[in-house]
Amino acid sequence: MDKMKINYTVTEFVFLGLSSEPKIQLILFVVFLFFYLLTVVGNIIIITIIQIEPRLQTPMYFFLTNLSFLDICYTSTNVPQMLSNMVGRKRTIPFSSCATQMYFSLSFGMIECVLLGVMAYDRYVAICHPLHYTIIMDRNTCVQLAAISWSSSFLSSMVINVLTLSLPYCGPNVLNHFFCEVPSILRLACTDTSLTELVVFIFSIVIVFIPFLLIVVSYARILLSVLRMRSASGRYKALSTCASHLTVVALFYGTAIFMYMRPQSKSSRAGGKVIAVFYTVVTPMLNPLIYSLRNEDVKGALKRAIAKQRK
């Protein structure tokens, strides 16, 4: 009982946010509000187009629907709180709310890592084994892969959260961040956090590096397959279906690996906040733009949907 009291002496956390200057906060509020609205509207459009367009009822777009829904959830976990802190006088969050935000934010980030790996495998099967694609990636398989992505990430996040929140937090309670994230919370613990950091690092390897390895292997096989193609148009078509996914992978994995897969003591706190902006705000906002501008199928479906509305 005494231990529980020590662990939860801190009843709330105070965010420092991205800036303490009122004018800069106002500018950031307008920018991030625009980004958030663009993220929600853009991803809803992608989901709607995929659902109403018969030509997009394929495994690739089933996973893209998951990704778009995930991006809405991911950004909605953090951005509304950040916007509220920018315009409100009170920059605090209760301990329980911080724990909830940290759990879902980490879960959604992990799901995106695994889902991007699954999407790379889907492109590998489609390009390297086209004759068996519909058999290998049937509806049941796609649902199972999506379910594994979501469930494994929720469970992994639960383990990390339990370990993080079981540490004693007896003060200080000021977070040099704009939302509750494991690395920033661990810095406030009143005890040695090396064991918890090691567990976070191990889970990062499993959830981040293994899907990333699957992406690298899948695209290495895809590249070899494309180089064997005699038709230039065939090579272009094969690579064009991968361009959007590779762009998203580069944006998300580049920042996630930088943030989580290195010792926290060596990370810059100010730099960490900037990196966090990219994978929590910028990447979810860019995903629908990338998939609509660089994907001919989605662009075609969007044009047909607009043409129907004008009739």
Phi, psi and omega in degrees: 000317179298322181296319179297322180294320179295315183300329186243030175299318175288119182262343178206161177243151178247127180273134170279333179074196182271337180201154176255356179278123182303319181294318179293322178299320180295318179296315179296323178300312180297316182296311183287330173296318177297315179301316183296314179297320179295321178297310182295310182295315181299316181288327175295321177298315179300313180298315182296315180300317181295322183289326185265347183261112181301327183291344182259013179274065181233164179305321181302317183276341170296316179288327177294324175299316176301316182295318180294317177297320179298318181296324176297314179296316185298309182289331180286342178288328188246318190294315179304319177297317180296317180296319178299319180292330182288329183253344181267158178283330183264120180252038184252160175218132179299153181305315182295321179291323177297317179298318179294314179298317180297319181296309183288323178298314179294319179301310183294325176295318178295319180301319180297320178301310182293319182296322178295326175294318178297320180294326176294319177298321177300317178294324178298312180296318183296322185268321184271336179226059187298327182289334181254007186301310183292336179280314182291314183258058177282177186301316181297318179297316180298316179296318180296317179295320178294318180297320178295319180301313183287312186292317181296324180288319178298320180291318179296317178297323179299316180298312181297318180295317179299315179296319181293315184281346177280350177285154178284130176239095184249012180114149002286175183232020181265120180264121176277065184200178177247359171204168183280114180228146187309308182302320181288326178291319181300329181294340183265357181293146182267028181207176178292130184250012186299321180294316179295319178298323178295317178297317178300318180296319179296315178296327177297321178296316182292312187275329183261308188286319182297312174299324178296321176297320176298321178296314181298313180296317181299314182285334173295317177293322178297316180299316178298319179294319180293321180296335179278346181291136180275332183274128178293323179293324178295319178295318180296316181297319181296315182288327181294329178288343181261343187301314182297314181297318180296323178296315179296318179301314181299317181294310186284310184292325180303315181283321182295316179296318180299323185279318192254338187256041171211157181302133185295333182295339182265357184273145175278128183292317178294317178296326178298323179293321179295316178299318180298325177300321182295312186273349177257336184240306188288311182299312177300331178285324182281333184308308179296327177293317180297314183286338179271328183271330184255359182245115184295323181296315180292319178299317179297317179295322179294318179295319179294322179294320178293320179298322179295323181291330180282341181286000000 
